[in-house]
Amino acid sequence: MSDLLKLEKRGHTAIVTLNNPPANTWTPESLNYLREIVGELNADPENYALIIASESEKFFSAGADLSRFNHDDKAQAFEFIGAFGAANECLTQYQGVSIAAITGFAMGGGLETALACDIRIAEEQAQMALPECTVGLLPGGLGTQLLPWLVGEGWAKRMILLGERIKAPKAEQIGLVQEVVPTGQALTKALELAAKVEGQSPTSVRVCKELIMSARERPLSSGFAIEREVFVKLWDTQDQKEGVGAFMEKRKPNWKNC
């Protein structure tokens, strides 16, 4: 599947480029390969950030090829949507910082992959939608679950139940993306953000991300004590000692990721 997804590593940052022209549609095979890549990156102590990108100005990803759903085989349908869900769930559990560099159309499952990332950058020509209801389906790659957390229930309902397509400026306004950049600049901006991750302790980033994500699953007050407990647990890490020591010695920290 390396022909559908191209993996490149630049220092502590991995770049996964979607490469299934013309619309960068996902297949069960490429989704499973994405899950393998994320698993390998989680096991790599030298990896701190992951960028999901596209070489096409017109398409980030159009999601699934609908011809793969034009049948009556429920088992085949379950296999495909299972691959979507497993891949995007794995992406949400990536231990570093994930950034979607959105170029052009991010539709259906393509947008869902971007939703599974921590940060989304969109080029000014980008458009985003979850149009599955228009063909009798639903956003089964975590779209119904992740979108409301990011933009609120009202905009999630407009995009899913009404099938509204959102252009980049509106996406930034409602919090769907964090920044809009000129055409051709999404990857450059994503790399700039990834470079900032290198100044952060990877162990601190990992536990902070876990705390932020877990706030979706429990009452706010129950997280207060957990936050303090995890803070103290950082004293068991080499990065805590290195980070404070480097600050006191006025030097750049040399992270150990442990």
Backbone as CSV, one residue per row, in Angstrom:
resi,resn,N_x,N_y,N_z,CA_x,CA_y,CA_z,C_x,C_y,C_z
1,MET,0.816,-1.204,0.000,0.000,0.000,0.000,0.856,1.263,0.000
2,SER,2.175,1.112,-0.098,3.051,2.279,-0.084,2.821,3.154,-1.306
3,ASP,2.142,2.641,-2.344,1.853,3.468,-3.511,0.655,4.375,-3.261
4,LEU,-0.221,4.032,-2.314,-1.387,4.851,-1.998,-1.113,5.852,-0.887
5,LEU,-0.181,5.523,-0.025,0.245,6.414,1.047,1.768,6.480,1.015
6,LYS,2.285,7.681,0.909,3.734,7.847,0.883,4.200,8.355,2.241
7,LEU,5.127,7.641,2.854,5.644,8.004,4.172,7.033,8.605,4.036
8,GLU,7.197,9.783,4.629,8.485,10.470,4.639,8.767,10.929,6.065
9,LYS,10.021,10.863,6.473,10.401,11.339,7.795,11.418,12.466,7.660
10,ARG,11.108,13.576,8.317,12.007,14.724,8.367,12.300,15.020,9.826
11,GLY,13.442,14.557,10.291,13.770,14.720,11.698,12.765,14.007,12.579
12,HIS,12.133,14.745,13.485,11.165,14.162,14.418,9.740,14.158,13.864
13,THR,9.580,14.561,12.608,8.247,14.661,12.003,8.070,13.636,10.888
14,ALA,6.938,12.953,10.890,6.579,12.037,9.813,5.509,12.698,8.959
15,ILE,5.621,12.529,7.641,4.629,13.061,6.704,4.020,11.891,5.943
16,VAL,2.711,11.737,6.040,1.987,10.742,5.263,1.234,11.484,4.162
17,THR,1.595,11.235,2.917,0.977,11.921,1.787,0.002,10.984,1.082
18,LEU,-1.255,11.427,0.965,-2.270,10.645,0.269,-1.946,10.650,-1.223
19,ASN,-1.972,9.471,-1.838,-1.500,9.351,-3.217,-2.354,8.352,-3.995
20,ASN,-3.646,8.680,-4.078,-4.560,7.839,-4.862,-5.387,8.740,-5.780
21,PRO,-4.749,9.278,-6.837,-5.435,10.220,-7.715,-6.586,9.551,-8.467
22,PRO,-7.575,10.351,-8.912,-7.529,11.814,-8.877,-8.038,12.429,-7.581
23,ALA,-8.789,11.668,-6.757,-9.478,12.269,-5.611,-8.947,11.780,-4.271
24,ASN,-7.840,11.029,-4.281,-7.254,10.514,-3.034,-8.273,9.764,-2.183
25,THR,-9.054,8.916,-2.828,-10.033,8.128,-2.086,-9.338,7.068,-1.244
26,TRP,-9.988,6.751,-0.128,-9.491,5.717,0.774,-9.985,4.347,0.326
27,THR,-9.203,3.333,0.612,-9.593,1.938,0.437,-9.388,1.234,1.774
28,PRO,-10.011,0.081,1.984,-9.729,-0.653,3.227,-8.241,-0.943,3.389
29,GLU,-7.574,-1.196,2.278,-6.146,-1.522,2.353,-5.326,-0.314,2.786
30,SER,-5.618,0.851,2.212,-4.850,2.041,2.592,-5.180,2.480,4.016
31,LEU,-6.424,2.278,4.435,-6.793,2.604,5.819,-6.059,1.707,6.808
32,ASN,-5.977,0.422,6.491,-5.229,-0.491,7.357,-3.753,-0.128,7.392
33,TYR,-3.227,0.334,6.254,-1.830,0.734,6.205,-1.599,1.986,7.050
34,LEU,-2.553,2.928,7.042,-2.439,4.105,7.905,-2.360,3.691,9.364
35,ARG,-3.183,2.724,9.731,-3.161,2.248,11.118,-1.808,1.631,11.455
36,GLU,-1.226,0.894,10.520,0.108,0.320,10.751,1.151,1.416,10.931
37,ILE,1.070,2.445,10.107,2.032,3.543,10.189,1.955,4.227,11.551
38,VAL,0.735,4.524,11.998,0.573,5.197,13.291,1.111,4.322,14.412
39,GLY,0.858,3.025,14.350,1.385,2.115,15.359,2.900,2.119,15.395
40,GLU,3.516,2.130,14.226,4.980,2.168,14.165,5.530,3.481,14.692
41,LEU,4.848,4.586,14.397,5.304,5.886,14.897,5.172,5.969,16.411
42,ASN,4.120,5.397,16.956,3.959,5.396,18.410,5.082,4.626,19.102
43,ALA,5.642,3.654,18.403,6.728,2.855,18.978,8.104,3.478,18.726
44,ASP,8.148,4.576,17.988,9.411,5.222,17.624,9.685,6.389,18.564
45,PRO,10.670,6.299,19.446,10.928,7.384,20.400,11.439,8.659,19.748
46,GLU,11.837,8.582,18.479,12.340,9.765,17.785,11.245,10.515,17.031
47,ASN,10.031,10.000,17.044,8.937,10.657,16.337,8.095,11.484,17.294
48,TYR,7.880,12.760,16.943,7.110,13.668,17.787,5.845,14.190,17.111
49,ALA,5.821,14.212,15.772,4.694,14.824,15.066,4.382,14.048,13.793
50,LEU,3.138,14.147,13.363,2.659,13.477,12.149,1.815,14.446,11.342
51,ILE,2.114,14.584,10.065,1.340,15.425,9.156,0.663,14.530,8.122
52,ILE,-0.641,14.725,7.932,-1.376,14.061,6.860,-1.546,15.089,5.749
53,ALA,-1.034,14.802,4.562,-0.978,15.802,3.494,-1.434,15.214,2.167
54,SER,-1.541,16.103,1.181,-1.886,15.710,-0.181,-1.062,16.554,-1.144
55,GLU,-0.687,15.966,-2.267,0.042,16.715,-3.282,-0.906,17.423,-4.250
56,SER,-2.193,17.206,-4.117,-3.185,17.773,-5.028,-3.789,19.049,-4.444
57,GLU,-3.828,20.123,-5.241,-4.482,21.352,-4.801,-6.002,21.206,-4.829
58,LYS,-6.507,20.282,-5.635,-7.957,20.122,-5.782,-8.548,19.212,-4.723
59,PHE,-7.819,18.163,-4.349,-8.348,17.193,-3.395,-7.363,16.930,-2.257
60,PHE,-7.853,17.087,-1.027,-7.186,16.474,0.121,-7.571,14.999,0.086
61,SER,-8.861,14.738,0.217,-9.394,13.390,0.027,-10.904,13.473,-0.114
62,ALA,-11.435,12.758,-1.096,-12.885,12.683,-1.288,-13.515,11.577,-0.461
63,GLY,-12.722,10.935,0.406,-13.270,9.880,1.254,-13.257,8.533,0.571
64,ALA,-14.347,7.828,0.666,-14.439,6.489,0.073,-14.930,6.576,-1.367
65,ASP,-14.483,5.654,-2.173,-14.994,5.501,-3.538,-16.374,4.847,-3.439
66,LEU,-17.424,5.595,-3.813,-18.787,5.087,-3.645,-19.058,3.822,-4.444
67,SER,-18.267,3.570,-5.476,-18.467,2.324,-6.217,-18.214,1.111,-5.336
68,ARG,-17.460,1.322,-4.250,-17.189,0.217,-3.318,-18.394,-0.074,-2.417
69,PHE,-19.441,0.775,-2.480,-20.642,0.565,-1.665,-21.863,0.245,-2.518
70,ASN,-21.675,0.069,-3.813,-22.795,-0.197,-4.713,-23.031,-1.707,-4.822
71,HIS,-23.496,-2.293,-3.713,-23.730,-3.737,-3.658,-24.639,-4.041,-2.469
72,ASP,-24.994,-5.296,-2.286,-25.879,-5.712,-1.187,-25.154,-6.559,-0.143
73,ASP,-23.834,-6.531,-0.163,-23.037,-7.371,0.729,-22.749,-6.624,2.032
74,LYS,-23.514,-6.928,3.096,-23.335,-6.241,4.370,-21.966,-6.536,4.987
75,ALA,-21.476,-7.734,4.784,-20.177,-8.095,5.347,-19.072,-7.235,4.731
76,GLN,-19.157,-7.013,3.445,-18.173,-6.177,2.767,-18.285,-4.728,3.242
77,ALA,-19.517,-4.261,3.433,-19.728,-2.903,3.926,-19.158,-2.749,5.337
78,PHE,-19.376,-3.759,6.168,-18.870,-3.699,7.538,-17.340,-3.704,7.558
79,GLU,-16.747,-4.461,6.653,-15.290,-4.497,6.577,-14.729,-3.121,6.231
80,PHE,-15.377,-2.450,5.285,-14.893,-1.132,4.853,-15.063,-0.107,5.968
81,ILE,-16.260,-0.021,6.547,-16.477,0.986,7.581,-15.690,0.634,8.843
82,GLY,-15.457,-0.653,9.065,-14.612,-1.048,10.187,-13.187,-0.565,10.005
83,ALA,-12.689,-0.623,8.762,-11.342,-0.126,8.476,-11.278,1.380,8.678
84,PHE,-12.326,2.102,8.257,-12.375,3.541,8.465,-12.342,3.876,9.953
85,GLY,-13.220,3.233,10.706,-13.289,3.529,12.128,-12.012,3.189,12.862
86,ALA,-11.444,2.022,12.558,-10.227,1.596,13.249,-9.052,2.514,12.924
87,ALA,-8.936,2.922,11.652,-7.827,3.789,11.263,-7.939,5.160,11.920
88,ASN,-9.125,5.751,11.885,-9.281,7.079,12.471,-9.218,7.045,13.989
89,GLU,-9.706,5.976,14.598,-9.568,5.843,16.046,-8.098,5.720,16.417
90,CYS,-7.355,4.955,15.641,-5.920,4.833,15.872,-5.239,6.190,15.727
91,LEU,-5.678,6.972,14.738,-5.097,8.292,14.533,-5.379,9.210,15.723
92,THR,-6.573,9.121,16.301,-6.865,9.934,17.488,-5.977,9.549,18.657
93,GLN,-5.486,8.305,18.658,-4.652,7.812,19.753,-3.158,7.929,19.459
94,TYR,-2.829,8.582,18.354,-1.421,8.859,18.072,-0.829,9.658,19.233
95,GLN,0.360,9.293,19.675,0.900,9.847,20.916,1.590,11.194,20.749
96,GLY,1.907,11.561,19.502,2.473,12.875,19.259,1.390,13.862,18.857
97,VAL,1.776,14.885,18.105,0.829,15.890,17.621,0.570,15.636,16.138
98,SER,-0.693,15.430,15.780,-1.066,15.159,14.392,-1.676,16.408,13.766
99,ILE,-1.293,16.673,12.517,-1.731,17.876,11.817,-2.238,17.478,10.437
100,ALA,-3.448,17.906,10.089,-3.986,17.691,8.757,-3.724,18.937,7.925
101,ALA,-3.028,18.782,6.801,-2.755,19.883,5.878,-3.747,19.767,4.730
102,ILE,-4.891,20.446,4.849,-6.024,20.246,3.949,-5.873,21.101,2.699
103,THR,-5.835,20.431,1.558,-5.794,21.102,0.257,-7.048,20.706,-0.508
104,GLY,-7.764,21.663,-1.034,-8.923,21.338,-1.851,-10.045,20.676,-1.062
105,PHE,-10.729,19.737,-1.721,-11.901,19.115,-1.126,-11.515,18.074,-0.073
106,ALA,-12.100,18.201,1.110,-12.021,17.172,2.155,-13.446,16.735,2.415
107,MET,-13.834,15.645,1.802,-15.231,15.236,1.787,-15.400,13.879,2.467
108,GLY,-16.504,13.704,3.174,-16.808,12.409,3.762,-15.676,11.874,4.596
109,GLY,-15.232,10.664,4.251,-14.154,10.035,4.994,-12.850,10.796,4.941
110,GLY,-12.660,11.632,3.921,-11.473,12.467,3.885,-11.478,13.490,4.989
111,LEU,-12.643,14.120,5.207,-12.761,15.067,6.311,-12.665,14.343,7.644
112,GLU,-13.221,13.133,7.726,-13.176,12.400,8.987,-11.735,12.109,9.416
113,THR,-10.871,11.827,8.469,-9.457,11.630,8.806,-8.869,12.912,9.355
114,ALA,-9.221,14.050,8.748,-8.741,15.331,9.268,-9.301,15.600,10.663
115,LEU,-10.550,15.217,10.902,-11.153,15.403,12.227,-10.420,14.608,13.297
116,ALA,-9.830,13.487,12.900,-9.120,12.635,13.856,-7.751,13.210,14.229
117,CYS,-7.321,14.238,13.510,-6.040,14.877,13.822,-6.227,15.922,14.927
118,ASP,-5.130,16.318,15.535,-5.178,17.310,16.612,-5.402,18.719,16.083
119,ILE,-4.799,19.026,14.934,-4.830,20.377,14.369,-5.116,20.263,12.880
120,ARG,-5.905,21.210,12.357,-6.227,21.229,10.937,-5.864,22.589,10.328
121,ILE,-5.050,22.548,9.281,-4.710,23.720,8.498,-5.359,23.555,7.128
122,ALA,-6.011,24.609,6.620,-6.688,24.507,5.325,-6.188,25.591,4.386
123,GLU,-5.982,25.212,3.130,-5.677,26.211,2.118,-6.960,26.946,1.740
124,GLU,-6.808,28.159,1.218,-7.951,29.043,1.003,-8.984,28.483,0.025
125,GLN,-8.583,27.564,-0.857,-9.540,26.980,-1.809,-10.247,25.755,-1.259
126,ALA,-9.907,25.336,-0.053,-10.440,24.091,0.505,-11.943,24.201,0.794
127,GLN,-12.622,23.076,0.646,-14.017,22.951,1.028,-14.201,21.635,1.760
128,MET,-15.082,21.628,2.762,-15.251,20.478,3.625,-16.721,20.119,3.778
129,ALA,-17.013,18.824,3.808,-18.398,18.383,3.953,-18.439,16.935,4.410
130,LEU,-19.559,16.584,5.034,-19.883,15.190,5.352,-21.220,14.901,4.668
131,PRO,-21.192,14.558,3.381,-22.421,14.456,2.585,-23.041,13.060,2.542
132,GLU,-22.682,12.201,3.473,-23.110,10.803,3.372,-24.621,10.622,3.345
133,CYS,-25.363,11.477,4.056,-26.818,11.322,4.071,-27.440,11.530,2.698
134,THR,-26.748,12.235,1.797,-27.297,12.463,0.461,-27.306,11.191,-0.376
135,VAL,-26.578,10.170,0.055,-26.565,8.897,-0.675,-27.045,7.751,0.218
136,GLY,-27.768,8.111,1.292,-28.353,7.076,2.135,-27.390,6.412,3.091
137,LEU,-26.265,7.058,3.362,-25.279,6.504,4.288,-25.119,7.448,5.478
138,LEU,-24.119,7.231,6.286,-23.795,8.141,7.387,-22.281,8.208,7.542
139,PRO,-21.776,9.262,8.192,-20.335,9.388,8.394,-19.859,8.382,9.442
140,GLY,-19.455,7.207,8.981,-19.129,6.112,9.893,-17.670,5.999,10.252
141,GLY,-16.868,6.986,9.853,-15.450,6.991,10.232,-15.196,7.921,11.397
142,LEU,-16.124,7.950,12.333,-16.119,8.752,13.566,-16.666,10.159,13.356
143,GLY,-17.183,10.466,12.169,-17.646,11.816,11.900,-18.758,12.296,12.808
144,THR,-19.758,11.435,13.078,-20.864,11.859,13.945,-20.405,12.051,15.385
145,GLN,-19.273,11.481,15.741,-18.781,11.571,17.113,-17.780,12.708,17.308
146,LEU,-16.902,12.908,16.329,-15.843,13.908,16.490,-16.299,15.316,16.125
147,LEU,-17.110,15.464,15.088,-17.473,16.800,14.629,-18.185,17.634,15.694
148,PRO,-19.172,17.084,16.446,-19.842,17.914,17.454,-18.884,18.446,18.523
149,TRP,-17.851,17.681,18.864,-16.887,18.146,19.868,-16.086,19.328,19.358
150,LEU,-15.880,19.379,18.054,-15.030,20.424,17.491,-15.799,21.697,17.153
151,VAL,-17.018,21.557,16.643,-17.740,22.742,16.161,-19.063,22.968,16.877
152,GLY,-19.425,22.093,17.799,-20.709,22.217,18.472,-21.799,21.460,17.746
153,GLU,-22.866,21.170,18.465,-23.940,20.352,17.918,-24.644,21.022,16.752
154,GLY,-24.833,22.349,16.830,-25.568,23.046,15.784,-24.899,22.944,14.426
155,TRP,-23.597,23.254,14.358,-22.895,23.184,13.077,-22.697,21.741,12.630
156,ALA,-22.542,20.838,13.585,-22.440,19.426,13.209,-23.732,18.964,12.540
157,LYS,-24.859,19.413,13.062,-26.139,19.034,12.457,-26.312,19.673,11.088
158,ARG,-25.866,20.914,10.933,-25.969,21.551,9.622,-25.140,20.799,8.582
159,MET,-23.938,20.398,8.975,-23.071,19.727,8.015,-23.518,18.302,7.720
160,ILE,-24.003,17.593,8.740,-24.368,16.179,8.554,-25.819,16.034,8.123
161,LEU,-26.741,16.679,8.832,-28.168,16.481,8.553,-28.639,17.277,7.341
162,LEU,-28.020,18.428,7.085,-28.403,19.246,5.939,-27.437,19.100,4.777
163,GLY,-26.309,18.461,5.024,-25.332,18.257,3.963,-24.617,19.524,3.530
164,GLU,-24.489,20.523,4.430,-23.869,21.790,4.044,-22.375,21.618,3.797
165,ARG,-21.912,22.252,2.726,-20.488,22.268,2.397,-19.883,23.569,2.931
166,ILE,-18.765,23.450,3.652,-18.161,24.594,4.324,-16.875,24.992,3.610
167,LYS,-16.766,26.263,3.248,-15.538,26.758,2.656,-14.541,27.125,3.757
168,ALA,-13.278,27.248,3.383,-12.208,27.409,4.358,-12.427,28.563,5.341
169,PRO,-12.811,29.770,4.895,-13.003,30.858,5.869,-14.069,30.545,6.909
170,LYS,-15.182,29.945,6.491,-16.222,29.569,7.450,-15.731,28.466,8.370
171,ALA,-14.956,27.531,7.828,-14.406,26.457,8.652,-13.534,27.021,9.766
172,GLU,-12.757,28.052,9.448,-11.934,28.687,10.482,-12.813,29.413,11.496
173,GLN,-13.864,30.054,11.025,-14.757,30.810,11.903,-15.429,29.916,12.933
174,ILE,-15.827,28.713,12.522,-16.551,27.837,13.443,-15.634,26.893,14.212
175,GLY,-14.320,26.986,13.966,-13.373,26.157,14.709,-13.093,24.806,14.100
176,LEU,-13.565,24.593,12.884,-13.297,23.318,12.220,-11.826,23.217,11.824
177,VAL,-11.248,24.333,11.401,-9.808,24.399,11.146,-9.231,25.521,12.006
178,GLN,-7.939,25.433,12.280,-7.310,26.426,13.145,-6.687,27.588,12.376
179,GLU,-6.431,27.389,11.080,-5.834,28.468,10.296,-6.066,28.205,8.810
180,VAL,-6.274,29.290,8.058,-6.389,29.234,6.600,-5.147,29.886,6.001
181,VAL,-4.548,29.215,5.033,-3.318,29.707,4.412,-3.506,29.761,2.899
182,PRO,-2.647,30.498,2.180,-2.769,30.563,0.721,-2.577,29.198,0.077
183,THR,-3.070,29.081,-1.143,-2.910,27.852,-1.915,-1.433,27.478,-2.024
184,GLY,-1.168,26.207,-1.758,0.199,25.707,-1.840,1.003,25.833,-0.568
185,GLN,0.390,26.365,0.501,1.146,26.630,1.727,0.749,25.753,2.912
186,ALA,-0.188,24.830,2.732,-0.658,24.031,3.877,0.457,23.177,4.468
187,LEU,1.214,22.497,3.634,2.284,21.649,4.149,3.364,22.485,4.813
188,THR,3.700,23.616,4.213,4.716,24.502,4.807,4.289,24.947,6.202
189,LYS,3.027,25.340,6.330,2.521,25.765,7.641,2.495,24.599,8.617
190,ALA,2.090,23.433,8.144,2.063,22.258,9.017,3.459,21.925,9.525
191,LEU,4.447,22.047,8.667,5.828,21.791,9.081,6.294,22.825,10.103
192,GLU,5.865,24.077,9.953,6.199,25.104,10.942,5.627,24.736,12.311
193,LEU,4.392,24.272,12.322,3.771,23.875,13.586,4.458,22.644,14.165
194,ALA,4.795,21.679,13.299,5.470,20.474,13.764,6.819,20.816,14.389
195,ALA,7.495,21.841,13.841,8.786,22.246,14.402,8.628,22.753,15.827
196,LYS,7.466,23.364,16.128,7.226,23.827,17.490,7.112,22.668,18.472
197,VAL,6.636,21.529,17.978,6.489,20.363,18.843,7.845,19.922,19.380
198,GLU,8.896,20.121,18.596,10.221,19.672,19.004,10.722,20.414,20.227
199,GLY,10.164,21.589,20.516,10.546,22.316,21.721,9.811,21.847,22.959
200,GLN,8.848,20.944,22.770,8.043,20.433,23.876,8.560,19.065,24.313
201,SER,8.417,18.777,25.585,8.745,17.436,26.059,7.757,16.438,25.465
202,PRO,8.228,15.427,24.735,7.290,14.460,24.147,6.493,13.693,25.189
203,THR,7.069,13.462,26.353,6.295,12.780,27.399,5.209,13.699,27.939
204,SER,5.512,14.977,28.086,4.492,15.927,28.542,3.389,16.070,27.509
205,VAL,3.766,16.142,26.231,2.776,16.237,25.166,1.854,15.033,25.195
206,ARG,2.427,13.862,25.373,1.634,12.635,25.362,0.599,12.642,26.480
207,VAL,1.012,12.949,27.703,0.059,12.893,28.814,-0.919,14.058,28.757
208,CYS,-0.481,15.231,28.269,-1.418,16.351,28.121,-2.500,16.017,27.101
209,LYS,-2.105,15.385,26.009,-3.078,15.003,24.989,-4.079,14.005,25.562
210,GLU,-3.604,13.051,26.342,-4.497,12.083,26.964,-5.494,12.770,27.889
211,LEU,-5.024,13.752,28.660,-5.907,14.474,29.575,-6.946,15.284,28.796
212,ILE,-6.508,15.966,27.752,-7.428,16.776,26.955,-8.510,15.890,26.328
213,MET,-8.092,14.771,25.737,-9.052,13.893,25.075,-10.001,13.239,26.083
214,SER,-9.483,12.907,27.258,-10.315,12.220,28.246,-11.379,13.134,28.831
215,ALA,-11.194,14.449,28.693,-12.200,15.382,29.196,-13.526,15.217,28.468
216,ARG,-13.518,14.581,27.290,-14.748,14.328,26.563,-15.586,13.240,27.213
217,GLU,-14.946,12.429,28.056,-15.592,11.207,28.530,-15.998,11.239,29.997
218,ARG,-15.720,12.335,30.690,-16.055,12.375,32.114,-16.428,13.794,32.523
219,PRO,-17.115,13.944,33.674,-17.433,15.285,34.165,-16.160,16.086,34.413
220,LEU,-16.239,17.387,34.197,-15.073,18.241,34.343,-14.429,18.118,35.713
221,SER,-15.243,18.106,36.760,-14.696,18.097,38.120,-13.888,16.840,38.413
222,SER,-14.228,15.725,37.784,-13.511,14.479,38.070,-12.103,14.496,37.501
223,GLY,-11.849,15.387,36.549,-10.515,15.465,35.963,-9.534,16.289,36.760
224,PHE,-10.014,17.084,37.715,-9.121,17.961,38.463,-8.055,17.172,39.213
225,ALA,-8.487,16.158,39.976,-7.542,15.371,40.759,-6.634,14.549,39.854
226,ILE,-7.199,14.029,38.761,-6.390,13.231,37.831,-5.275,14.076,37.244
227,GLU,-5.571,15.330,36.908,-4.554,16.226,36.366,-3.388,16.377,37.337
228,ARG,-3.693,16.556,38.606,-2.625,16.714,39.607,-1.832,15.423,39.788
229,GLU,-2.528,14.289,39.753,-1.843,13.002,39.895,-0.860,12.773,38.753
230,VAL,-1.301,13.069,37.531,-0.422,12.876,36.379,0.741,13.851,36.420
231,PHE,0.507,15.064,36.915,1.587,16.042,37.071,2.716,15.469,37.917
232,VAL,2.375,14.854,39.019,3.395,14.295,39.915,4.077,13.093,39.267
233,LYS,3.335,12.322,38.479,3.920,11.148,37.821,5.015,11.532,36.831
234,LEU,4.993,12.779,36.341,6.047,13.224,35.428,7.419,13.204,36.092
235,TRP,7.449,13.198,37.423,8.737,13.137,38.138,9.429,11.787,37.946
236,ASP,8.687,10.820,37.425,9.292,9.520,37.119,9.937,9.506,35.738
237,THR,9.813,10.596,34.974,10.336,10.629,33.612,11.675,11.367,33.539
238,GLN,12.492,10.950,32.585,13.754,11.645,32.349,13.523,13.026,31.753
239,ASP,12.459,13.167,30.968,12.195,14.454,30.326,11.887,15.550,31.340
240,GLN,11.244,15.197,32.450,10.973,16.211,33.471,12.280,16.745,34.044
241,LYS,13.182,15.844,34.345,14.475,16.263,34.896,15.278,17.048,33.871
242,GLU,15.246,16.581,32.616,15.982,17.253,31.557,15.398,18.632,31.270
243,GLY,14.073,18.730,31.245,13.438,19.998,30.922,13.724,21.071,31.948
244,VAL,13.531,20.738,33.214,13.797,21.713,34.277,15.291,22.022,34.350
245,GLY,16.131,20.989,34.221,17.574,21.191,34.266,18.049,22.093,33.145
246,ALA,17.521,21.887,31.938,17.920,22.712,30.799,17.497,24.157,30.999
247,PHE,16.324,24.363,31.575,15.865,25.729,31.832,16.786,26.424,32.832
248,MET,17.145,25.727,33.897,18.001,26.327,34.917,19.403,26.610,34.378
249,GLU,19.842,25.755,33.449,21.188,25.915,32.880,21.197,26.768,31.618
250,LYS,20.010,27.277,31.254,19.871,28.161,30.092,20.401,27.522,28.806
251,ARG,19.957,26.286,28.569,20.342,25.570,27.354,19.118,24.886,26.764
252,LYS,19.250,24.418,25.520,18.173,23.705,24.859,18.072,22.291,25.405
253,PRO,16.871,21.823,25.757,16.748,20.462,26.306,17.014,19.400,25.259
254,ASN,17.529,18.283,25.705,17.768,17.117,24.864,16.784,16.039,25.311
255,TRP,15.622,16.021,24.660,14.554,15.140,25.107,14.893,13.675,24.903
256,LYS,14.453,12.841,25.860,14.667,11.395,25.824,13.393,10.638,25.445
257,ASN,12.268,11.322,25.516,10.972,10.701,25.246,10.730,9.510,26.163
258,CYS,11.086,9.682,27.384,10.841,8.642,28.383,10.921,9.263,29.777
